[in-house]
Structures are given as C-alpha cells and as structure tokens.
Amino acid sequence: MTRKRRCAALAVTTALLGTGVVLTAPPSTAAPLSAASAPAGAAAPLAETAATVVGETWLDARTVDLTIASPAVGASLPVRVVLPTGYAANPDRTWPVLYLLQGAHDDYTSWTRETDVVDFLAGQDVLTVMPSSGPTGIPTDWWNYGSADAPDYETFQVDELMGVLQQRFRAGTKRAVAGVSTGGYGALAFAARHPGTFGAAASYSGILDTTALGMPTVLNAIVARERLLPLTLWGSHLLNRDNWNRHNPYAQARALQGTGLYISQGSGLPGGDFGNLEGALLEGTLWAQAHRFTARLDSLGIAAQVHLYSGGAHAWPNWRQEFKASWPTLAKGLGLS
C-alpha cells in the first residue's frame, strides 16, 4: 500500500472507529479514459443498441479500453476488455466472459494495475471484462428516493455491457463473476439476483450480508466518502428493509443454488498484517458477516468453496492469491474445465 493510499485508509478508519466499524479501499489513481481510433480491422461502431460505444483505445494487441454510453446509468463509463490469445486466430468462435469487479473508491483499471491477470488468463480461452462500478465501487441499482433516473450499474454490467460484448467481441452465453471488497458484494449479488446467468461467482473480502451488525454503517461510510447521501443507495436500512433485503446476498442466498461459489475472507487482527495495520483492521470488520453468510449457505445445503483464513488484510496481496485459488471454480463455471 502506497503512502497516499495508507493515509486515505487511516482517515476512513479513524472516522469509523467511533461507530465500531471500519472500512476503506484504495482511492482511484487512474486518469480519465481518452477515446482514440481503433486499429485497422476493429469492429464497426454499434448501431441501434441500448448501450453505445463512444470511445475505444487499444492499449496493446489484446487489451482495449471502451467508453460506453449507458442509458441505465445515464452516463458514459469506462470498461477494460482483455482478449484471449487465440481470439484473432479463431474469427468464428464465441468466448465465455469473466467479469472482474473493482473495490470501493477504486476504478476499472485496478485488476490490471494490481495483478498479473492479463498474463495469467492469456491462454485460458476467456474474454475478460473489467467494468466501472462508479465512484463508490458498489455495482447496484441505486434507490435515490425512488427516482426513475437513479443510476443503475447492475443493469449496465449484467445486461447492457453483455450486449456490447456479444456484438463487438463475440461473447458467448457462459459467464462468471469475481470481485474484491464491494466488487465481492457485486459478484454474489449479481449471481443471486440473476439466477442461472453466472456459472460461478467469487468474492474476496466482500460485503455479503449487508444488514448484519455494523454493515449498514460500513456501506453508508463508503457512500458518504464520495460526498453522496447514504440514503440514496437503498434507502434506510430500517424503513426500507425490503429494498435492502432485495440487494442482500445473505437474504437472497437460496437463489445461489447451482452456482459455483468461492468465498474468501481474512480475520484481520489479531494475527493480521502489521505492515498494513489499517488493512488488517478493515479485514477484521468483515469477519463476522462472512461467517454468517457461509453458515447460511450451509443451512440451505448450497455447496461452496470457502477459505476463511487467519490474519490477512483488506488489500491486493491477499486478493491476488485468492483469485488464483478460485480459478478452478471460475473455470468450471465458464465451461473451461
């Protein structure tokens, strides 16, 4: 963790200690996406589609950054797409899609910035997509006091983006989703709220029981850090309990039957990473709700690969390891094994 990120984590940790909970994630460091012309042979722009590609920048032969105008969100959002190495040599083939979701206060570049995922997945015959989840990193349909114009990142990622990938990059029908922190929430929420859409879902230090003790405060703090009103997320966790439950993986866990699941969570302190004290504290904040969620799966007879480990921190060194450990589960869900 850099000094800048450590200071940001400490600020949020300090602010939340008075409520008994702490949580943060690295702030965004990426520059805004700049559109550029695609290389020769790239697909033509989409016509008459719900979501429209308005910018395209190729970073190398396999990696492209798209800017997509999303009606569901009401904004243009960046998405990074990584092609498999065999993509160009197989022009008639369709490809399964792996979603990798960002954490809170980070951005769509986090997975390629913090991991070797591009090299790791090079020969895995999968189309990898890393969409923006907005400034909070919570990929959901916001309530915003019942406004019809509230941003809907869930529809953008699950429906609109998939339409773009099918038309421009020959995406197939098989999908899996994985994410860190709030992206871990998104992975399990998507799988539960869209049964049968994702063959596998993996959460690394995710918020999987949003109404567990302390978790509404955690989510409110994430929203407030971006200078947004916490009630705009799903409303009051007391007065709008039904809406919170509709978005809560714990409450919707029964719908995860048949989905390949990988769930990991560290205990943080005690026994955490003392070189990253804030990250260890943050990880410990999520420990109890992870146990509650996995116990719920057990009670429903839903199989999952679970790794609840001692120590660790809410940080990429742990998540890099967990992603590779979860790959067999994700690959099976993608039809690759």
C-alpha contacts under 8 A as a table, 3 or more apart, distances in Angstrom:
res1	aa1	res2	aa2	distance
1	M	5	R	6.12
1	M	6	R	6.08
1	M	276	N	7.44
1	M	315	A	7.81
2	T	5	R	5.25
2	T	6	R	6.01
3	R	6	R	4.99
3	R	7	C	6.11
4	K	7	C	5.28
4	K	8	A	6.37
5	R	8	A	5.03
5	R	9	A	6.10
5	R	26	P	5.39
5	R	27	P	6.52
6	R	9	A	5.05
6	R	10	L	6.09
6	R	278	E	7.43
7	C	10	L	5.05
7	C	11	A	6.20
8	A	11	A	5.19
8	A	12	V	6.53
8	A	24	T	7.94
8	A	26	P	7.38
8	A	27	P	7.36
9	A	12	V	5.40
9	A	13	T	6.02
9	A	23	L	7.77
9	A	24	T	5.49
9	A	25	A	6.60
9	A	26	P	7.18
9	A	278	E	6.32
9	A	279	G	7.55
10	L	13	T	4.93
10	L	14	T	5.96
10	L	278	E	6.05
11	A	14	T	5.28
11	A	15	A	6.28
12	V	15	A	5.04
12	V	16	L	6.25
12	V	22	V	7.05
12	V	23	L	6.77
12	V	24	T	6.19
13	T	16	L	5.30
13	T	17	L	6.09
13	T	21	V	7.95
13	T	22	V	4.92
13	T	23	L	6.15
13	T	24	T	7.05
13	T	278	E	6.86
13	T	282	L	7.60
14	T	17	L	5.33
14	T	18	G	7.61
14	T	22	V	7.71
15	A	18	G	6.70
15	A	22	V	7.92
16	L	19	T	5.39
16	L	20	G	6.51
16	L	21	V	5.47
16	L	22	V	5.02
16	L	23	L	7.57
16	L	221	A	7.75
17	L	20	G	4.96
17	L	21	V	5.61
17	L	22	V	6.02
18	G	21	V	7.62
19	T	217	T	7.83
20	G	214	G	7.41
21	V	214	G	6.16
21	V	217	T	7.31
21	V	218	V	6.66
21	V	285	T	6.08
22	V	218	V	6.72
22	V	281	L	7.05
22	V	282	L	5.48
22	V	285	T	6.22
23	L	218	V	6.19
23	L	221	A	7.87
23	L	222	I	7.76
23	L	282	L	4.93
23	L	283	E	7.91
23	L	285	T	7.23
24	T	104	A	7.00
24	T	105	H	7.92
24	T	222	I	7.28
24	T	282	L	6.90
25	A	103	G	6.62
25	A	104	A	5.37
25	A	105	H	6.02
25	A	106	D	7.02
25	A	181	S	7.92
25	A	314	H	7.67
25	A	315	A	7.84
26	P	104	A	7.33
26	P	105	H	6.12
26	P	106	D	5.78
27	P	104	A	7.88
27	P	105	H	4.85
27	P	106	D	5.10
28	S	105	H	5.89
28	S	106	D	4.29
28	S	107	D	5.66
29	T	106	D	7.56
29	T	107	D	7.96
30	A	107	D	7.27
30	A	109	T	7.11
33	L	65	D	7.60
33	L	67	T	7.34
33	L	78	P	6.64
34	S	55	G	7.39
34	S	57	T	7.24
35	A	54	V	7.67
35	A	55	G	4.30
35	A	56	E	5.19
35	A	57	T	5.58
35	A	66	L	7.70
35	A	67	T	7.21
36	A	55	G	6.44
36	A	56	E	5.53
36	A	57	T	4.90
36	A	58	W	7.85
37	S	55	G	7.86
37	S	56	E	6.29
37	S	57	T	6.49
38	A	42	A	5.93
38	A	56	E	6.06
38	A	57	T	6.20
38	A	58	W	6.29
39	P	42	A	5.90
39	P	58	W	7.29
43	A	168	R	6.01
44	A	168	R	7.95
45	P	52	T	7.97
45	P	53	V	6.64
46	L	49	T	6.50
46	L	52	T	6.23
46	L	53	V	6.65
46	L	164	V	7.72
46	L	167	Q	7.58
46	L	168	R	7.68
47	A	52	T	7.69
49	T	52	T	6.24
50	A	70	S	7.47
50	A	71	P	6.82
50	A	160	E	6.61
51	A	68	I	6.48
51	A	69	A	5.63
51	A	70	S	5.00
51	A	71	P	6.38
51	A	160	E	5.67
51	A	161	L	7.28
51	A	163	G	7.87
51	A	164	V	7.07
52	T	68	I	5.47
52	T	69	A	5.14
52	T	70	S	6.97
52	T	164	V	7.63
53	V	56	E	7.42
53	V	66	L	6.69
53	V	67	T	5.82
53	V	68	I	4.45
53	V	69	A	6.27
53	V	164	V	7.80
54	V	66	L	7.62
54	V	67	T	5.57
54	V	68	I	5.75
54	V	69	A	6.50
55	G	65	D	8.00
55	G	66	L	5.53
55	G	67	T	4.63
55	G	68	I	7.04
56	E	64	V	6.84
56	E	65	D	5.74
56	E	66	L	4.57
56	E	67	T	6.34
57	T	64	V	5.59
57	T	65	D	5.11
57	T	66	L	6.49
58	W	61	A	7.16
58	W	62	R	7.94
58	W	63	T	6.02
58	W	64	V	4.24
58	W	65	D	6.28
59	L	62	R	7.74
59	L	63	T	5.44
59	L	64	V	5.63
59	L	65	D	7.30
60	D	63	T	5.32
60	D	64	V	7.18
62	R	82	V	5.51
62	R	83	L	4.91
62	R	84	P	7.06
62	R	85	T	7.17
63	T	80	R	7.14
63	T	81	V	5.76
63	T	82	V	4.54
63	T	83	L	6.40
64	V	80	R	5.88
64	V	81	V	5.35
64	V	82	V	6.59
65	D	78	P	6.77
65	D	79	V	5.70
65	D	80	R	4.47
65	D	81	V	6.29
66	L	78	P	5.61
66	L	79	V	5.15
66	L	80	R	6.25
66	L	81	V	7.61
67	T	76	S	6.16
67	T	77	L	5.39
67	T	78	P	4.49
67	T	79	V	6.33
68	I	76	S	5.18
68	I	77	L	5.26
68	I	78	P	6.34
68	I	79	V	7.42
69	A	74	G	7.55
69	A	75	A	5.82
69	A	76	S	4.01
69	A	77	L	6.40
70	S	73	V	5.44
70	S	74	G	5.72
70	S	75	A	5.66
70	S	76	S	5.81
70	S	77	L	7.11
70	S	156	F	6.43
70	S	160	E	7.32
71	P	74	G	4.87
71	P	75	A	7.05
71	P	156	F	8.00
72	A	151	P	6.25
72	A	152	D	5.21
72	A	153	Y	7.00
72	A	155	T	6.27
72	A	156	F	5.83
73	V	150	A	7.28
73	V	151	P	4.10
73	V	152	D	4.92
73	V	153	Y	5.95
73	V	156	F	6.77
74	G	149	D	7.61
74	G	151	P	6.42
77	L	131	P	7.92
77	L	132	S	6.29
78	P	108	Y	7.08
78	P	131	P	6.51
78	P	132	S	5.80
79	V	108	Y	6.41
79	V	129	V	7.02
79	V	130	M	5.64
79	V	131	P	4.28
79	V	132	S	5.95
80	R	108	Y	6.73
80	R	109	T	7.12
80	R	129	V	5.77
80	R	130	M	5.00
80	R	131	P	6.31
81	V	127	L	7.31
81	V	128	T	5.74
81	V	129	V	4.53
81	V	130	M	6.36
82	V	118	V	7.02
82	V	127	L	6.16
82	V	128	T	5.06
82	V	129	V	6.37
83	L	87	Y	6.32
83	L	122	A	7.87
83	L	126	V	7.23
83	L	127	L	5.20
83	L	128	T	6.56
84	P	87	Y	5.42
84	P	121	L	7.21
84	P	122	A	5.39
84	P	123	G	6.33
84	P	124	Q	6.82
84	P	125	D	5.34
84	P	126	V	5.70
84	P	127	L	5.98
84	P	128	T	7.97
85	T	88	A	7.58
85	T	122	A	5.51
85	T	123	G	5.98
85	T	125	D	7.47
86	G	89	A	5.42
86	G	90	N	6.31
86	G	123	G	7.56
86	G	125	D	7.05
87	Y	90	N	5.49
87	Y	91	P	6.89
87	Y	93	R	7.99
88	A	91	P	5.98
90	N	93	R	5.54
93	R	170	R	7.10
94	T	170	R	4.87
94	T	171	A	5.38
94	T	172	G	5.00
95	W	125	D	6.86
95	W	126	V	5.75
95	W	127	L	5.96
95	W	170	R	6.38
95	W	171	A	4.93
95	W	172	G	4.93
95	W	174	K	7.96
96	P	125	D	7.64
96	P	126	V	5.30
96	P	127	L	6.01
96	P	171	A	6.09
96	P	172	G	5.10
96	P	173	T	6.48
96	P	174	K	4.89
96	P	175	R	5.78
96	P	334	L	5.92
96	P	335	G	7.75
97	V	126	V	5.85
97	V	127	L	4.78
97	V	128	T	5.79
97	V	129	V	7.15
97	V	171	A	6.47
97	V	172	G	7.07
97	V	173	T	7.86
97	V	174	K	6.39
97	V	175	R	4.81
97	V	176	A	6.52
97	V	334	L	7.35
98	L	126	V	6.71
98	L	127	L	6.17
98	L	128	T	4.78
98	L	129	V	6.17
98	L	175	R	5.83
98	L	176	A	4.99
98	L	177	V	5.69
98	L	178	A	7.75
98	L	334	L	7.71
99	Y	128	T	6.08
99	Y	129	V	5.04
99	Y	130	M	5.97
99	Y	131	P	7.75
99	Y	175	R	7.62
99	Y	176	A	6.27
99	Y	177	V	4.55
99	Y	178	A	6.20
100	L	111	W	7.27
100	L	128	T	7.36
100	L	129	V	6.30
100	L	130	M	5.10
100	L	131	P	7.57
100	L	177	V	6.08
100	L	178	A	5.11
100	L	179	G	5.48
100	L	183	G	7.87
101	L	108	Y	7.50
101	L	130	M	6.05
101	L	131	P	6.71
101	L	132	S	7.80
101	L	133	S	7.55
101	L	177	V	7.61
101	L	178	A	6.21
101	L	179	G	4.39
101	L	180	V	6.68
101	L	183	G	4.68
101	L	184	G	7.35
101	L	186	G	7.40
101	L	187	A	7.46
102	Q	106	D	6.38
102	Q	107	D	5.99
102	Q	108	Y	6.02
102	Q	110	S	6.41
102	Q	111	W	7.24
102	Q	130	M	7.61
102	Q	131	P	7.87
102	Q	132	S	7.31
102	Q	133	S	6.99
102	Q	137	G	6.17
102	Q	179	G	6.17
102	Q	180	V	6.17
102	Q	181	S	7.74
102	Q	182	T	7.23
102	Q	183	G	5.14
103	G	106	D	5.73
103	G	107	D	7.49
103	G	137	G	5.35
103	G	138	I	7.69
103	G	179	G	7.22
103	G	180	V	5.29
103	G	181	S	5.00
103	G	182	T	4.95
103	G	183	G	5.07
103	G	184	G	7.78
104	A	135	P	7.46
104	A	136	T	5.17
104	A	137	G	4.27
104	A	138	I	6.77
104	A	181	S	6.77
104	A	182	T	5.65
104	A	183	G	7.61
104	A	222	I	7.05
105	H	135	P	5.58
105	H	136	T	5.12
105	H	137	G	5.84
105	H	222	I	7.90
105	H	226	E	7.96
106	D	110	S	6.70
106	D	135	P	7.16
106	D	136	T	7.75
106	D	137	G	6.67
107	D	110	S	5.80
107	D	132	S	6.07
107	D	133	S	7.40
107	D	134	G	7.53
107	D	135	P	7.43
107	D	137	G	7.33
108	Y	111	W	7.31
108	Y	130	M	5.57
108	Y	131	P	5.48
108	Y	132	S	4.80
108	Y	133	S	7.53
109	T	112	T	5.68
109	T	113	R	5.95
109	T	130	M	7.36
110	S	113	R	4.94
110	S	114	E	5.80
111	W	114	E	5.42
111	W	115	T	5.63
111	W	117	V	6.98
111	W	130	M	7.61
112	T	115	T	5.52
112	T	116	D	6.60
112	T	117	V	6.32
112	T	118	V	6.76
114	E	316	W	6.70
115	T	316	W	7.88
115	T	320	R	6.25
116	D	119	D	5.63
116	D	120	F	6.06
117	V	120	F	4.85
117	V	121	L	5.89
118	V	121	L	5.57
118	V	122	A	6.02
119	D	122	A	5.06
120	F	123	G	7.59
120	F	124	Q	7.99
121	L	124	Q	5.06
121	L	125	D	7.68
121	L	126	V	7.29
122	A	125	D	7.47
124	Q	336	L	7.77
125	D	336	L	7.72
127	L	171	A	7.18
131	P	157	Q	6.94
132	S	137	G	7.57
133	S	136	T	7.20
133	S	137	G	4.71
133	S	138	I	5.96
133	S	139	P	4.95
133	S	153	Y	6.27
134	G	137	G	5.39
134	G	138	I	7.17
134	G	139	P	7.48
134	G	153	Y	7.70
135	P	226	E	6.75
136	T	222	I	6.28
136	T	223	V	6.03
136	T	226	E	6.55
137	G	182	T	6.06
137	G	183	G	6.81
138	I	182	T	5.49
138	I	183	G	6.75
138	I	185	Y	7.79
138	I	186	G	6.90
139	P	152	D	7.98
139	P	153	Y	5.14
139	P	154	E	5.56
139	P	157	Q	7.97
139	P	182	T	7.74
139	P	183	G	7.14
139	P	186	G	5.65
140	T	152	D	6.02
140	T	153	Y	5.09
140	T	154	E	4.66
140	T	186	G	7.33
141	D	150	A	7.30
141	D	151	P	6.12
141	D	152	D	3.86
141	D	153	Y	5.63
141	D	154	E	5.60
141	D	155	T	7.36
141	D	233	L	7.94
142	W	150	A	5.65
142	W	151	P	5.72
142	W	152	D	5.96
142	W	153	Y	7.98
142	W	232	T	6.40
142	W	233	L	4.84
142	W	234	W	6.10
143	W	146	G	5.32
143	W	147	S	6.78
143	W	150	A	6.25
143	W	231	L	7.96
143	W	232	T	5.48
143	W	233	L	5.39
143	W	234	W	4.89
143	W	235	G	6.43
144	N	147	S	5.58
144	N	150	A	5.65
144	N	231	L	7.12
144	N	232	T	3.99
144	N	233	L	6.37
144	N	234	W	7.37
144	N	235	G	7.41
145	Y	231	L	7.61
145	Y	232	T	6.22
145	Y	235	G	6.85
146	G	150	A	7.67
147	S	150	A	5.44
152	D	155	T	5.70
152	D	156	F	6.51
153	Y	156	F	4.90
153	Y	157	Q	6.10
154	E	157	Q	5.30
154	E	158	V	5.89
154	E	159	D	7.92
154	E	190	F	7.59
155	T	158	V	5.30
155	T	159	D	5.26
155	T	160	E	6.37
156	F	159	D	5.79
156	F	160	E	4.76
156	F	161	L	5.80
157	Q	160	E	6.19
157	Q	161	L	5.17
157	Q	162	M	7.08
158	V	161	L	6.44
158	V	162	M	6.29
158	V	190	F	7.69
159	D	162	M	5.33
159	D	163	G	6.37
160	E	163	G	5.25
160	E	164	V	6.59
161	L	164	V	5.12
161	L	165	L	6.25
162	M	165	L	5.00
162	M	166	Q	6.08
162	M	171	A	7.60
163	G	166	Q	5.21
163	G	167	Q	6.32
164	V	167	Q	5.30
164	V	168	R	5.95
164	V	169	F	7.80
165	L	168	R	5.32
165	L	169	F	5.06
165	L	170	R	6.46
165	L	171	A	5.39
166	Q	169	F	5.75
166	Q	170	R	4.79
166	Q	171	A	4.31
166	Q	172	G	6.71
167	Q	170	R	6.11
167	Q	171	A	7.55
174	K	197	T	7.70
174	K	198	F	6.96
174	K	199	G	6.77
174	K	333	G	7.60
174	K	334	L	5.48
174	K	335	G	7.16
175	R	197	T	6.80
175	R	198	F	4.84
175	R	199	G	5.87
175	R	200	A	7.41
175	R	333	G	7.17
175	R	334	L	5.68
176	A	198	F	4.92
176	A	199	G	5.46
176	A	200	A	4.77
176	A	201	A	5.76
176	A	330	L	6.12
176	A	333	G	6.16
176	A	334	L	6.02
177	V	187	A	5.40
177	V	198	F	6.86
177	V	200	A	6.48
177	V	201	A	4.85
177	V	202	A	6.42
177	V	330	L	7.74
178	A	183	G	7.21
178	A	184	G	6.35
178	A	187	A	5.33
178	A	201	A	5.53
178	A	202	A	4.45
178	A	203	S	5.82
178	A	204	Y	7.84
179	G	182	T	7.34
179	G	183	G	4.06
179	G	184	G	4.09
179	G	185	Y	7.41
179	G	186	G	7.02
179	G	187	A	5.88
179	G	202	A	6.58
179	G	203	S	5.46
179	G	204	Y	6.28
179	G	206	G	7.61
180	V	183	G	4.71
180	V	184	G	4.62
180	V	185	Y	7.89
180	V	203	S	6.21
180	V	204	Y	4.84
180	V	205	S	6.07
180	V	206	G	6.06
180	V	319	W	7.04
181	S	184	G	5.05
181	S	185	Y	6.66
181	S	203	S	7.61
181	S	204	Y	6.35
181	S	205	S	5.04
181	S	206	G	4.19
181	S	207	I	6.49
181	S	314	H	7.80
182	T	185	Y	4.89
182	T	186	G	6.31
182	T	206	G	5.71
182	T	207	I	6.22
183	G	186	G	4.78
183	G	187	A	6.15
183	G	203	S	7.47
183	G	206	G	6.77
184	G	187	A	5.09
184	G	188	L	6.55
184	G	202	A	6.81
184	G	203	S	4.01
184	G	204	Y	5.63
184	G	205	S	6.56
184	G	206	G	4.08
184	G	207	I	6.68
184	G	208	L	7.62
185	Y	188	L	5.58
185	Y	189	A	5.96
185	Y	203	S	6.88
185	Y	206	G	4.93
185	Y	207	I	4.93
185	Y	208	L	5.46
185	Y	249	P	7.49
186	G	189	A	4.97
186	G	190	F	5.77
187	A	190	F	5.39
187	A	191	A	6.33
187	A	201	A	5.68
187	A	202	A	6.35
187	A	203	S	6.38
188	L	191	A	5.12
188	L	192	A	6.08
188	L	201	A	6.11
188	L	202	A	7.12
188	L	203	S	6.90
188	L	208	L	7.21
188	L	249	P	5.98
189	A	192	A	5.15
189	A	193	R	5.85
189	A	247	H	6.54
189	A	248	N	6.68
189	A	249	P	5.09
189	A	252	Q	7.98
190	F	193	R	5.20
190	F	194	H	5.80
191	A	194	H	5.37
191	A	195	P	5.84
191	A	196	G	7.47
191	A	197	T	6.83
191	A	198	F	5.79
191	A	200	A	7.78
191	A	201	A	6.61
191	A	255	A	7.90
191	A	256	L	6.49
191	A	259	T	7.46
192	A	195	P	5.62
192	A	249	P	6.45
192	A	252	Q	5.90
192	A	253	A	6.38
192	A	254	R	7.75
192	A	255	A	5.05
192	A	256	L	5.18
193	R	247	H	7.72
193	R	252	Q	7.27
193	R	255	A	7.34
194	H	197	T	5.68
194	H	198	F	7.74
195	P	198	F	7.29
195	P	255	A	6.04
195	P	256	L	6.81
196	G	199	G	6.71
196	G	258	G	7.81
196	G	259	T	7.31
198	F	201	A	6.90
198	F	259	T	6.97
198	F	333	G	7.34
199	G	258	G	7.96
199	G	259	T	5.36
199	G	260	G	6.13
199	G	330	L	7.73
199	G	332	K	7.75
199	G	333	G	4.04
199	G	334	L	6.15
200	A	259	T	5.20
200	A	260	G	4.17
200	A	261	L	5.73
200	A	329	T	6.70
200	A	330	L	5.37
200	A	332	K	7.57
200	A	333	G	4.59
200	A	334	L	7.27
201	A	259	T	7.09
201	A	260	G	6.24
201	A	261	L	5.18
201	A	262	Y	6.48
201	A	330	L	6.85
202	A	261	L	5.77
202	A	262	Y	4.54
202	A	263	I	5.79
202	A	326	S	7.01
202	A	330	L	7.44
203	S	206	G	5.45
203	S	262	Y	6.39
203	S	263	I	5.01
203	S	264	S	6.32
204	Y	263	I	6.28
204	Y	264	S	5.06
204	Y	265	Q	6.24
204	Y	319	W	6.11
204	Y	322	E	6.81
204	Y	323	F	7.70
205	S	263	I	7.95
205	S	264	S	6.09
205	S	265	Q	4.78
205	S	266	G	7.14
205	S	283	E	7.05
205	S	286	L	7.19
205	S	314	H	6.88
206	G	265	Q	7.65
206	G	286	L	7.73
206	G	290	A	7.99
207	I	210	T	6.23
207	I	215	M	7.65
207	I	286	L	6.94
207	I	289	Q	7.62
207	I	290	A	7.63
208	L	248	N	6.90
208	L	249	P	5.46
208	L	250	Y	6.13
208	L	289	Q	6.98
208	L	290	A	6.58
208	L	293	F	6.45
209	D	212	A	5.52
209	D	215	M	7.36
209	D	248	N	5.99
209	D	249	P	6.14
209	D	250	Y	4.96
209	D	251	A	7.65
209	D	289	Q	5.82
209	D	290	A	7.36
209	D	292	R	7.59
209	D	293	F	6.25
210	T	215	M	5.33
210	T	216	P	6.16
210	T	219	L	7.86
210	T	244	W	7.54
210	T	248	N	5.60
210	T	249	P	7.68
210	T	250	Y	7.62
211	T	214	G	7.74
211	T	215	M	5.82
211	T	216	P	5.92
211	T	237	H	7.22
211	T	244	W	7.43
211	T	245	N	7.77
211	T	248	N	7.43
212	A	215	M	5.49
212	A	216	P	7.52
212	A	289	Q	6.15
213	L	216	P	7.62
213	L	289	Q	7.86
214	G	217	T	5.40
214	G	218	V	6.43
215	M	218	V	4.88
215	M	219	L	6.27
216	P	219	L	5.15
216	P	220	N	6.02
216	P	237	H	6.76
217	T	220	N	5.00
217	T	221	A	6.07
218	V	221	A	5.19
218	V	222	I	6.42
219	L	222	I	5.10
219	L	223	V	6.37
219	L	230	P	7.83
220	N	223	V	5.18
220	N	224	A	6.01
220	N	230	P	4.87
220	N	231	L	7.83
221	A	224	A	5.00
221	A	225	R	5.99
221	A	230	P	7.54
222	I	225	R	5.33
222	I	226	E	7.04
223	V	226	E	5.60
223	V	227	R	6.98
223	V	228	L	5.61
223	V	229	L	6.76
223	V	230	P	5.47
223	V	233	L	7.59
224	A	227	R	4.94
224	A	228	L	5.07
224	A	229	L	5.97
224	A	230	P	5.88
225	R	228	L	7.28
228	L	232	T	7.50
229	L	232	T	5.66
229	L	233	L	7.93
230	P	233	L	5.94
230	P	235	G	7.55
231	L	234	W	6.25
231	L	235	G	4.30
231	L	236	S	5.81
232	T	235	G	5.81
234	W	237	H	7.50
234	W	240	N	7.24
234	W	243	N	6.20
234	W	244	W	5.95
235	G	239	L	7.50
235	G	240	N	5.59
235	G	243	N	7.62
235	G	244	W	7.74
236	S	239	L	5.18
236	S	240	N	5.10
236	S	241	R	7.09
237	H	240	N	5.56
237	H	241	R	5.14
237	H	244	W	6.17
238	L	241	R	5.18
240	N	243	N	5.53
240	N	244	W	6.52
241	R	244	W	5.03
241	R	245	N	6.11
242	D	245	N	5.07
242	D	246	R	6.19
243	N	246	R	5.06
243	N	247	H	6.57
244	W	247	H	5.28
244	W	248	N	6.10
245	N	248	N	4.83
245	N	251	A	5.60
245	N	252	Q	7.42
246	R	251	A	7.20
246	R	252	Q	6.96
247	H	251	A	7.97
247	H	252	Q	7.70
248	N	251	A	5.31
248	N	252	Q	6.21
249	P	252	Q	4.97
249	P	253	A	5.53
250	Y	253	A	5.09
250	Y	293	F	5.68
250	Y	296	R	7.16
251	A	254	R	7.90
252	Q	255	A	5.88
252	Q	256	L	7.63
253	A	256	L	5.42
253	A	257	Q	7.82
253	A	296	R	7.44
253	A	297	L	6.76
254	R	257	Q	6.06
254	R	297	L	7.79
254	R	300	L	6.77
254	R	302	I	7.89
256	L	259	T	5.50
256	L	302	I	7.39
257	Q	302	I	5.63
257	Q	303	A	7.82
258	G	302	I	7.74
259	T	333	G	7.59
260	G	303	A	7.73
260	G	304	A	6.73
260	G	329	T	6.16
260	G	330	L	7.27
260	G	332	K	7.78
260	G	333	G	6.16
261	L	303	A	7.33
261	L	304	A	4.76
261	L	305	Q	6.08
261	L	329	T	6.94
262	Y	304	A	5.86
262	Y	305	Q	4.78
262	Y	306	V	5.85
262	Y	307	H	7.90
262	Y	326	S	6.07
262	Y	329	T	6.81
263	I	304	A	7.31
263	I	305	Q	6.37
263	I	306	V	4.87
263	I	307	H	6.21
263	I	308	L	7.90
264	S	306	V	5.84
264	S	307	H	4.55
264	S	308	L	5.50
264	S	309	Y	7.64
264	S	322	E	7.04
265	Q	283	E	7.53
265	Q	286	L	7.68
265	Q	287	W	6.63
265	Q	290	A	6.76
265	Q	307	H	6.53
265	Q	308	L	4.91
265	Q	309	Y	6.36
266	G	283	E	6.07
266	G	284	G	6.92
266	G	287	W	6.64
266	G	308	L	5.75
266	G	309	Y	4.83
266	G	310	S	5.68
266	G	311	G	5.58
266	G	312	G	5.19
266	G	313	A	6.78
267	S	270	P	7.49
267	S	271	G	7.77
267	S	272	G	7.21
267	S	280	A	7.94
267	S	283	E	6.22
267	S	284	G	4.84
267	S	286	L	7.91
267	S	287	W	5.41
267	S	308	L	7.41
267	S	309	Y	6.30
267	S	310	S	5.07
267	S	311	G	4.97
267	S	312	G	6.58
268	G	271	G	6.47
268	G	272	G	4.43
268	G	273	D	7.17
268	G	279	G	7.67
268	G	280	A	4.27
268	G	281	L	5.77
268	G	282	L	7.15
268	G	283	E	4.84
268	G	284	G	4.22
268	G	285	T	7.91
268	G	287	W	7.82
268	G	310	S	6.97
268	G	311	G	4.40
268	G	312	G	5.10
268	G	313	A	5.54
268	G	314	H	7.88
269	L	272	G	4.47
269	L	273	D	7.67
269	L	280	A	5.66
269	L	281	L	5.92
269	L	283	E	7.86
269	L	284	G	5.87
269	L	311	G	6.12
270	P	311	G	6.74
271	G	310	S	6.61
271	G	311	G	4.61
271	G	312	G	7.68
272	G	277	L	7.61
272	G	280	A	5.22
272	G	281	L	7.94
272	G	310	S	7.41
272	G	311	G	3.81
272	G	312	G	4.98
272	G	313	A	6.41
273	D	276	N	5.40
273	D	277	L	6.21
273	D	279	G	7.63
273	D	280	A	5.64
273	D	311	G	6.57
273	D	312	G	5.61
273	D	313	A	5.95
274	F	277	L	4.91
274	F	280	A	7.29
276	N	279	G	5.36
276	N	280	A	6.25
276	N	313	A	7.02
277	L	280	A	5.11
277	L	281	L	6.25
277	L	313	A	7.96
278	E	281	L	5.13
278	E	282	L	6.17
279	G	282	L	4.99
279	G	283	E	6.15
279	G	313	A	4.63
279	G	314	H	4.62
279	G	315	A	6.29
280	A	283	E	5.16
280	A	284	G	6.29
280	A	311	G	7.29
280	A	312	G	6.12
280	A	313	A	4.05
280	A	314	H	6.16
281	L	284	G	5.17
281	L	285	T	6.45
281	L	313	A	7.37
282	L	285	T	5.21
282	L	286	L	7.17
282	L	313	A	7.09
282	L	314	H	5.89
283	E	286	L	5.64
283	E	287	W	6.73
283	E	312	G	7.17
283	E	313	A	5.30
283	E	314	H	4.79
284	G	287	W	5.12
284	G	313	A	7.99
285	T	288	A	7.40
286	L	289	Q	5.69
286	L	290	A	6.31
287	W	290	A	5.34
287	W	291	H	6.57
288	A	291	H	5.22
288	A	292	R	6.31
289	Q	292	R	4.87
289	Q	293	F	6.10
290	A	293	F	5.13
290	A	294	T	6.22
291	H	294	T	5.28
291	H	295	A	6.00
292	R	295	A	5.15
292	R	296	R	6.24
293	F	296	R	5.04
293	F	297	L	6.51
294	T	297	L	5.03
294	T	298	D	6.33
294	T	306	V	7.63
295	A	298	D	4.99
295	A	299	S	6.23
296	R	299	S	5.09
296	R	300	L	6.36
297	L	300	L	5.15
297	L	301	G	6.20
297	L	302	I	5.09
297	L	303	A	7.17
297	L	304	A	7.70
298	D	301	G	5.04
298	D	302	I	5.94
298	D	303	A	7.26
299	S	302	I	7.70
309	Y	312	G	7.54
312	G	318	N	6.63
313	A	318	N	6.89
314	H	318	N	7.56
315	A	318	N	6.10
315	A	319	W	6.61
316	W	319	W	4.76
316	W	320	R	5.79
317	P	320	R	5.44
317	P	321	Q	6.78
318	N	321	Q	5.41
318	N	322	E	6.31
319	W	322	E	4.90
319	W	323	F	6.01
320	R	323	F	5.34
320	R	324	K	6.65
321	Q	324	K	5.44
321	Q	325	A	6.26
322	E	325	A	4.92
322	E	326	S	6.03
323	F	326	S	5.08
323	F	327	W	6.20
324	K	327	W	5.13
325	A	328	P	7.24
326	S	329	T	5.47
326	S	330	L	6.39
327	W	330	L	4.98
327	W	331	A	5.81
328	P	331	A	5.04
328	P	332	K	6.13
328	P	337	S	7.74
329	T	332	K	5.32
329	T	333	G	6.40
330	L	333	G	5.09
330	L	334	L	6.23
331	A	334	L	5.00
331	A	335	G	6.28
331	A	336	L	5.06
331	A	337	S	5.97
332	K	335	G	5.09
332	K	336	L	5.62
332	K	337	S	4.98
333	G	336	L	7.54
334	L	337	S	7.96
